[in-house]
Amino acid sequence: KEWLSKGHGEYREIPSERDFFQEVKESKNVVCHFYRDTTFRCQIMDKHLTVLAKKHVETKFLKLNAEKSLFLCERLRIKVIPTLALLKDGKTQDYIVGFTDLGNTDDFTTETLEWRLGCAGVINYR
């Protein structure tokens, strides 16, 4: 219940960089998708993250428009879209940059992404 009250269990967009810091502070595990509306691969990532957010309520799943978050993108050194920032206890632990770690294909499975998030320790993956 506590997780759900903090926005876990759903994949949602946050409006600003300021919101990012607040969201990250209040949850132990966070996956944040830095996206751009015009990037087709971001829609592929959205599809998988929507499924995983419902399955892994122990983690908060967010998306942030990279074009409206230039300070954060520079600070986190995000140069490729899509990039997932994987955060534990408010600190960035790992990144999934593009689809390289996911088989270098647009047709990767949700399970592949789930496995990769499990490797980073931001979801409970068995």
N, C-alpha and C positions, 0 to 999 in steps of 0.2 A: 504493500500500500504506500509506503514511504517513497519508493522508487517511482511509482505511478504519479504521485503528487508532484514529483520533481520533473515530470515530462518524459519519463522512461516509457518504453512500450510502443512508442510511435516515432516515426521519422518525420522531422519537421524543420522548416526553414526558420532561421533567426534573422531579424532585420538588420542588425548592425554589429560592428566590432565590439562595442561596449557590452552588448548582450552576450557575446561569446565569452568574455571574461567571467561574467556572472554565472552563466550556465556551467562552465567548466569548474568553477569554485564549488558548486553545490553537489557535484557527483564525482564518485571515485573513478569510474571508467566512462570515457567519452570518445565517440568516433565522429569527426567533423569532416564533411565532404565540401571541399572548396570547388565550386562549379562556375560555369558560365552558361547562360541561356542558349547561346549559339553553338555550343559544343555537343555534338551528337552522343559522344561517349558518356557524357554526364547523365543523359537519360537512361543509358544502360545501367550505370552505377545506381541511379535512383531506384530502379526496379528491384535490384538485389538488396539494397539497404532497407527498403520498405518491408520486405519479407523478414530480414534479420532483426529489425527493430522490434517486431512483434514476438519473435522467438526468444530474444535475449534481453529481457527486461532489466537485467543487472547492469546494462550499459545504456547510456544516453546516445541517441543517434541524431545528429544535426547536419544541416547544410547551410552554407554561407556563400553568398555571391562574391566571387573573387574580385570582380570589377568594382565592387563597392567596399572592398576591404583591403585597400592597397597597403596600409600600414602593417596589418597582420600578415599579409602575404610576404611582405619584405622581411618582417621579423622572423617568420617561420621558414623563410627561403623557399617559398612555393613558386615554381616557375612553369610547371607542367599542369595542365588541367585535363582530366580530373586528378586531384590529389586528396587522399584521406589522411588527416592528421589523427594519430592515435594517442590519446592522452590518458595518463594514470595519475591520480592525486594532483591534478592541475598542471602536470608537466608533460610535454610532448615526448613520448617514448619512441615512436616509430612513425614512418610514413609509408603509404602505398601510393606510389607515383605512377600515374597512367595505369596500363594493364600489364606491365612487364612481369610483376610478381604473380599474375593471374593467368599465365600461359601465353601471354602476348597475343591474345585473340579477343575479338568482340563477343565471342560465343562462350566465354567462361561460365561456369555454373555458380549458383548461389553457394553451393557447398565449398567450392574452391575459395571464394571470398571468406566464407565462414572459417575455413581452415587457416587462412592467412591471418585473420583477426585473432584467432586462437593462439597462433604462434607468437603474436605480440602480447598476449596476455590481457587484452582488453575485453574479451568475452570468455565465458566458461565453456570451453570446447572439449568434447570428449570424443 
